[in-house]
């Protein structure tokens, strides 16, 4: 109970003999967090893409949602019918000192099949298209190079149909979709890492 607790201000932890706990109260390096960059792309059902991407070193945050459609604030029901024009996407923040956009793009082309138009595994519809939302010209150029590298890799027999489009509004999906496969181990996915 709280009657048995001794409260020590953060500034007095060391003098009270608790210096090993000071690191728990360290402030975030604002310069470091301001250097984060964003990426957004889709390659089929967002559950599988997020599950693999979020584990990469340097990925700071992921969220799944919808982008590229004509409806503001779409719901999953709007998107799954295929009428809203949105793709299921992952939006992420990454630390470019630990992982580059180029590395993320090259990995993206190893975890989904970019040769199937509007389809990934058993999932069919425009919401499952392979698409990259480039934030600027540099991201667009890197995405083009990643497509060229994937085409030369010998991994794919058919042409790559991934679209590169300009950045659009991102609409976060419903909470139960966030980190879905982490919360539902063994749940449906058609994504895996290819050599």
N, C-alpha and C positions, 0 to 999 in steps of 0.2 A: 504494500500500500504506500501511498505517497508520504505518510508520516515517517517512513524509514528511509526516504530518499534525501540525499544531500545535493542541492543544486549548486553547480559551480559555473560561473560565467565563462564563456568561451575564452575571453582574454586572460583568465586566471588558471586555465587548465595546467599549463607547464609548472607554475609555481606551486600548485596543489599536488604535483606528482603524477599528473595524467597527460603528459606531453604526447604519448603514443596515440591519443585520441584526437589531437588537433587536426590531423589530416581529414577527419570526418566532417570538419567544418570549413574546409578550404573553399574559398570562393572560386567560381568558375572563371577561367581566364577569358575575358571578353574578347580579347584580340583573337584568340584561338577559335572561339565559336563564330566570330564574324567572318572567318575564312572558309566556312562551310559552303559547299556548292550543292546545287539541286540537279536532279535528273528525273525524267518521267517517261515511261514507255509501257507498252503492253505486248504480251505474247501469249494470248489465250487466257484461261481462267487465272485471275490474279492471285488465288490462293497459292498455287505452286510456284509462281514467279517470286512472290514475296518470301516464301519459305526458303528458297535457295539464295536469293540476293541478300537478305538481311544478315546472313551468316558470314558474309565477306568482311575481312578486316578493313576498317575505315568507313564502313557504313554506319552512320550515327543514328539514323531514324528512318523508318519506313511506314507508309500508310497506303492502303489500297483504296481505289475509288474509280471515278469515271471522268473521261475527258474526250473532247473532240466531237461532241454532239450539238444538237440545236436546242435542247431544253435546259433551262436553268434549274439547278438543284434536283437532278433526277434521282429517283429511287432505284433500288435493284429491280423492282417490278417493271419500271419504265425501260430500263436497259435490257433486261433479259428478253423482252419481247422483240428487240431489234429495231424498234421504231424511232428511238431517240437519236440514233446516230453515234452514241458514245461507244468508246472502247473501254473494256476493263483494263485498268492501268495500275502501276505502282508508282508512287511519288516517293522519292528518297532524298535524304540529305547525306552528304559524304564529306570526309576530310581529305582534300586533295593531296595532303602531305603523306597520306597512308595508302590511298588508292586513287588512280586517275580515272577520268571519264572514259578514256580509251580502254582501260582494263575492264571497266564495268560493261562497256559496249561489247567487247570481245567475249566476255563471260555470258552476256545476254544471248549471243548467237550460239552458245553451247548448251543452253538449257531449254530452248524451245525450237520448234521446226519452223523456220522462216519461209519455207517454200509452199506452205498450204494457205491459200487465200481464205480469209474469214473462217479459219478452222484451226484447232489445236486438239489433237487426239479425237475423242468423241464429241467435243464441244464444237458446235457449228453456229455461225452467225457473225454479222459484222462486229459485234461486241468482242469477238475473240480474235480480231485481226492483229497482225504483227505491225506495230507502229511505234515510232520514236518521236517524241515531242521535243524538238530542239529549242533550247532557251535562246540561243544566239547563233551567229554564223559559224563560230568555232565548234560548237557542239554539232551542228549540221555537217560540217566537214569531217569531223571525227566519226560520226555515224556513217557517212558515205564510205570512209576508209574501212570501217568495221564490216560493212556489207561486202566490200571488195575482198577483204581478208577471209570472210566466211565462205564466199563463193569459190575462192582459190583453195580452201582447206581440204577439199575432197570429201567433206562430210555430207554434202548435199548433191543429189543427182539432178534435181530440178532447179530452175531459176529461183532466186530469192525475190519474194514479193513484199518485203517490209517497206512500209511507207515512212518517209521522213517528212514531218510537217512542223509548222511553227508552234511554239508553246501556246497552249490554250488554258482556259480555266480548269482547275482541278476541283472535283466535287468528292469529298470524302465519303466512302461507302459506309453503310450501317455498321455499328460496332461489332456485331457478331462476325463480320467478314475480316476484321483486323486480326492478323496473326492466327488465322483460322486453323491452319495445320499444326501450329504449336499447341493450340487448345483442343484440337481434335486429332490426336495422333492416329495415323492410319486412314485419315479422311481422303477423299478423292483428289488425285493429282495425275496429270499426264506429263509432268516436267521432271527431267533428270539431267544430270551433267554428262555430256558427251565428250569423248576424247578429242 
